[in-house]
Amino acid sequence: MNYQMHPPRIQLFPAEEYDRRLQCVREGMVRSELDVLLVHRPENIFYLTGYQTPGYYWHQVLVLPVDSEPVFIAPPHEASLVPEYCWVDDVRLYPDTSDWAEVTSDLLEELRLSSGRVGLETQSWFLTVDLRDRLAGRLPGATMLGGGGLIESCRLIKSPREQDYLREAARFSEQGMQAGIAAVRDGATELDVAAAVHTALDLAGSEYTGLPAFITSGSRTELVHATWSPRRISSGELVFLEIPGSSNRYHAAHTRSVFVGDAPEIVQRAGEVATTALETARSMMRPGVPASDVFEAGRAVIDDADIGYRQGRRIAYGIGIAFPPGWDEGDIFSINRDEQRPLRAGMSFHLITTMRLKGVGAIGCSDTVLINENGPETLTGAILPGIQ
């Protein structure tokens, strides 16, 4: 179904691409026998309309009928962002004090959908139990159904334009990483390293990211998802860096470890194992290969090395569109032991073989990888994996 889309001032994708996205989602709605889908996830609203804001803690919902134009209920105090980013013509703004269940149910009645089959993104952090219950109470004739995963399945394969944004995000990530590694020295603080990273990211052009950079040193490198602190770095210590970049809400990230001074044998060996595991798993990332085979290839390298770490978690997760509080698309596709779906061209992943060894620290090794028809394309390859 083609619409007369009104181009916003900033249009990241051509109208034809948005139309293909809507068609993909509506095909899923038809299969699920949905009359309308209520979209609350900021990533999915962005994917379908181009609208973006960090103010999604306030109520926003895209009402997507299966056979008529979408309607966007936008945060009233951010109305200026609609003509900036959003192509949807029918946008409704309401006072801050509105009852959002009432607003949404009244709109469904206006669209003659209040007795239809209503799909909800029940896994969205932004559809609260309270809102869902009050919607159901105001729509007694409706059948409330799960609609999660419909849009996500369309996001799985990245278009050529999306791939360009991923490559740009990867370049930002690389520049931040290079600046961070250059700032590591005996006597510097984690804050010094973080300042260098963020300066490089901002000057390169990166937007705010779904998660912060993770920068730790010494014993703190054993802490998963710890950010920078005032701690001073000393000779004989590891420094762990996991640096994201974002271009037009598309993300890339990679990790590296730096040792200050001459690395002991265990650190050198662990770095070699992490690098070999990364390269082995990456070599398997080709269209048609089951995700579990990729996991097993990387896991075997790490586990067989008997280095004090075993690969029990996923070895990669999808990466692409993101808003805080996360930067990944792992809920759409992760490469783990139980994932039997095959890889497809156009998928993008953060491939991770980082190991945290007790008493040693984090041996950081990861890259953002795009699956092409002929195999993997490493997007964050400027810095070689392993111990620097």
N, C-alpha and C positions, 0 to 999 in steps of 0.2 A: 504494500500500500504506500503510495507516494504522497507526500504532503508538500505544501508550499512553505518551506522552512524559511524563517526570517533570520538571516545571518547576524550573529552578534558581532560586536566590535572585535573580539578576539575569538576566532574560529579555528580550533586546532585540527579539525578534520573536515573534509568536504561533505556537503549534504548527502551525497550518495553513500558515504560510509555510515552516517547516522541512519540512513534509511535501511541499509543492510542489517545493521544491529537491531533495529526495531523488528524487521522481518524475522530475524533469527529468534528473538525473544517470543514473538507472537506465534511462531510455529511451535515452540515449546508450550505456550499457553493452550493452543488448540489440542496438543497431545494430552495435556493435563485437564482439558475441559474446563478452563477458567474463562470467565467473562471479563474479569478485570484483575490487574495485579497492582498492589500497593507497594511502592518501592521506597524503602526507608534508608537503605545503606548509602552513605555518601559516595562510595566508589561506583555503585551502580547508577546512581543519579547522574554522576559525572559521565559515565560511559555512554548513557543514552541521550543526554541533553547538553553536555559540555559545562553545566553549571558547577561551580566550585566555591567553597567558602570554608574557613576553619571554624565557622560558627554553627556547625551542624549539631552542637549540643542543644540548639533550639529546634523546635519541630519543623521538619520539612518532609514532604512526601510527594512523589510523582505518581499520579493516578493514571494507569495505562490500560485503557479498554482494549479488548482484542480487535475491535473493528472500527474504532473512531479515534480522533486526535487525543493525545495525552493532555493532561491538565496538571500544572505544577503548583502546589501550595508551598510558597517560599517564606523564609523568615522575614517578617515585615520590616525590621530595622536594617535589612541588607538588600533592599529592593534595587539599589543601584547596581548590584552585581548581576542582575538578570539580563539587562541589555548588553552587559560587558561580556558574558560568557554563554548565555542560554539561548537556544534557537526556538524553544517552545513558545507558541503565540499566546496560549491561554494560561496566564499566570494569575493566581489568586493570592492577595495579601490581606491579612487580617490583623486586628489589634493584638498586642502582646498578651492581653488578658483573655484571649479566646479559649474556649473549650475545644481542644483539637479533635477529640472524638466526635463532637457535635459538628464541627466544621467539615470533617471528612465524610461523615455519614450523610450530612445534608447535600454534599456534592454528589455522592453516589445516588441519592434520590433524584437530584436534578438530572443526572445522566441516565436515569431509569435502570440503575444497576443495583439498587438496594435489596433486591430479592434474588440476585444472581449468585454465581459461584465466585467468591472473592479470594484471591490468592494473597497470602501474607508472607513476608520474609521473616519467618519465625526464628531464624538464627541470627538476625540482625541485632547488634547491641543497641540499636536506636528504636526498636519496637519494644516498648516495655510491656510487661505483663499487665499493668494497669491499663495502658492504652488499648491493648488487644481485647481485654475483658470489657472495657467500656464501649469499644466499637461493636463487639458482638451484642451487647445489651441494647444498643441503639439500632441494630440491624437484625431484628428477630427473624425476618424472612430470608436472610442471606445464609448461604452455606460457606462457612469460613474454612479455608483450606491452606495447606502449606504450599508456598510458591517459591521457597528458597532453592537456589541452584539453577533456576532457569536462565537468569542473566549471566551467572558465573560460567555456565557451560559455553556461552557465546564469547566470553572474555578469554577463554582458554587459548585460542589461537590468535596470535598477534598479527595485525595487518602490517603491510610495509611501512605505513606512517608510524604506527606504534613501535615497530622495530627501530625506526630512526630515533625516536625519543628514548628508547632503551639504550641505544648506543651513545647518545649524548649524555644520559645520566651516568653511564659507565665512565665516560671521559671525566666528568666531574668527580666521580668517586676516585679515579686514578690520581687526579691532581691533589685531592685532599690527602690521599694515602702518601703520595710522594712528599708532600709538605710535612706530614706527620713523622715519617721516617727520618727526614732531614733534621727534625727538631729533637729527636731522641739523643740524649747525651748524659753523661754522668753529671749530676747536680741539677739538671732540669726537673721541673715538676710535670705531673700529668696535665696540669692547667696550661703550662707552656706548650705542650704538644697539642692539646685541644685548641688553643688559640691559633696555632699555625694551621691546623686542619680546617677550622671553620673559616679562617680568613681566605684560604685557598678555595674552599668550596664556594663561598660567596662571590669572590672575584671571578671564578670560572663561570658562574651563572646558575648554580644549583639553587632550587627552591628549598623551603623547609621540608624536612623528611618525616616519614611516618614514625620512625624511631630515631633517637639520637645516635650519634657516633658512640662506640664503646671503646674506651681508652683506659687501660689499666697497666699496672707495673708490679713487679715482684710477686709477693704472695697474693695480691689482689687479682692477678690474672686467673686465679682459680675460681673467681666469682663470675658466674654466668650473668650476662646482661648488667654488668656494673659500668657506670659511666665514670668520667674523669673526677679526680679529687685533688686536693693540694699536696698529695704525697710527692716527696722528692725521689727521683730515680737515682739509683746507685750503680756503680760498676759491678758486673757479675749478676745482673738481673735481666729477666725477660720483660719486654714491653709488648702488650697485645693491642692491636688496632683493628677494629671492624668499622669500615667507613662507608656510609651510604652516599648516594647522589640522587637528585631528583630533577627530572625535566618534564614540565607540564604534567605533573603528578605521576609520571612513570619512574620507577626506581631501579637502581642497580646497587650492588654492594659487594665488597670483598674484604677478606681478612688477611693479615700478615702478622708475624711475630719478629721482633728485633731483639737481639741479645747484645747487651752493652759489655763489650770486652770480648775475650776469647771464649766461645761457647764450649761447655764441657761435652764429653762424648754422648751422654744421654740426650742432650738437647740437639746435637747434630744428627744423631740417629733418628730421633723422633721427627725432626724436620724432614729427613729423607723419606720416612714412612708416610708422613702426611702428604708430601708432594707426590710420591708414587701412587698412593691411594686416589688422590685427586685426578691424576693423569689417567689412571686405569679406568676409573668410573666415567670420566669425561669421554674417553675413547669409545665407550659403549652407547653414548647418548645420540642415537641415530633413529630416524623414523622407523617404526615397526618393532622396536626392541621393547619388551615389557619392562616397566619401571622396576619391578622386583629384580630383574637381571642386573640392572645398573647398580642397585643397592648391594646386591651380593658381590659384585666385582670389587667395589670399594671396601666393603666389610671384610672380605677375605684378606686383602692386603694388610689391613690394620690388625685384625684378630690374629692372623698367622705370624705377625711380627713379634707377638708376645712381649709387648713393650710396657704393659701395665695399664692399657686402655682397651676397651672393647666397644665396637660400634653397635649400639643397641637402638639408637634413635634414627629418625629419617636422615638420609644423606643429602637430600636436596628438597627445596620447596619452591613452588611457583613464585615468580616475582613479576610485578607490573604496576598497575594502578594502586595507589595507597594514600590513605590519610591517617593521621594519628588515631588510635594508638598502635598501629602496626605498619610494617612496610612490605609484608609478604602476601602472596596469594596461595598459601599452603592449604587453606580450606578448599581450594579448587582442585589442586593437584600437588601431592608430595611424593617424592621417590622414597619408598620404604619397603620393608620386607613383604608387606601384604598387598601392595598395589600392583595389580595385574594388568592394568590398562597399558597399552603400548604408547610410546612417545610418538609425537606427530610434529611435522615441520610447522614452525611458528610458535611452539611452546618456548617459554623462557623460565630459567631456574637459577636460584642461588645454590650452587653446589658446594658442600661444606665437608671437609675432612679434618677440621680443627679437633685437636685432642687436648684434654686437660689432665695432666699427670700430677698426681698427689705429691706435694713436696717439690715439684719442678715448675709447674705453671702451664700456661696455655701455649700450645704450638699451633699458631693460627694459620690456616690454609683454606681459602675458599675463593670462588670466582662466580661471576654471573655468566651464564652460558645460554646462548640462543640455539635452538635446534633448526638447522636448515635442511633442505632436501638431501644434501650430500653429507650431512653430519653436523657436529657441534661447531659453533663459533664462539670462542671465548671473548667476551666483551671487555673484561677487566684484566687484560694480559700485560700491561706495561711493567708491572713489578713481578719478578719471578716468584713463584710459590716457595715457601719454606723459610728458614732462618736467614736473615740478611746479615 
